[in-house]
Amino acid sequence: MIKMELVKSAVQLVTGMGVGYIADSAIDIVKPKNFTGLKKLAVRAGAFTLSAMAADKATDYVETVWNNTAKEFRDLVGPKEEVTEEEVEAE
């Protein structure tokens, strides 16, 4: 199970980096080039923040899909849990 967590973390890292690079490249295309001083610093900070937000959401999505897929796989091939009458009555 620890190996799968490591693989999941690696996939999240690669996905986050990729999305961050793509977002940063897209921002470079549309951001104004003639800013200087404080405006240039503000644009860079904003671009970094947008890239980080996109990467964060992408890694959250990967984690959700990974966990759902793992759960479905465990349900498909794992041992079936037997429900007793006591558990049915407790509900």
DAMO-V665873 format. One record per backbone hydrogen bond with DSSP energy under -0.5 kcal/mol. CO is the residue of the C=O (numbers start at 1). NH is the residue of the N-H. Records with the same first field share a line. If there is no record, write none. Layout:
CO: NH ; NH
This chain:
1: 5
2: 6
3: 7
4: 8
5: 9
6: 10
7: 11
8: 12
9: 13
10: 14
11: 15
12: 16
13: 17
14: 18
15: 19
16: 20
17: 21
18: 22
19: 23
20: 24
21: 25
22: 26
23: 27
24: 28
25: 29
26: 30
27: 31
36: 39 ; 40
37: 41
38: 42
39: 43
40: 44
41: 45
42: 46
43: 47
44: 48
45: 49
46: 50
47: 51
48: 52
49: 53
50: 54
51: 55
52: 56
53: 57
54: 58
55: 59
56: 60
57: 61
58: 62
59: 63
60: 64
61: 65
62: 66
63: 67
64: 68
65: 69
66: 70
67: 71
68: 72
69: 73
70: 74
71: 75
72: 76
73: 77
74: 78
82: 84
84: 88
85: 89
86: 90
87: 91
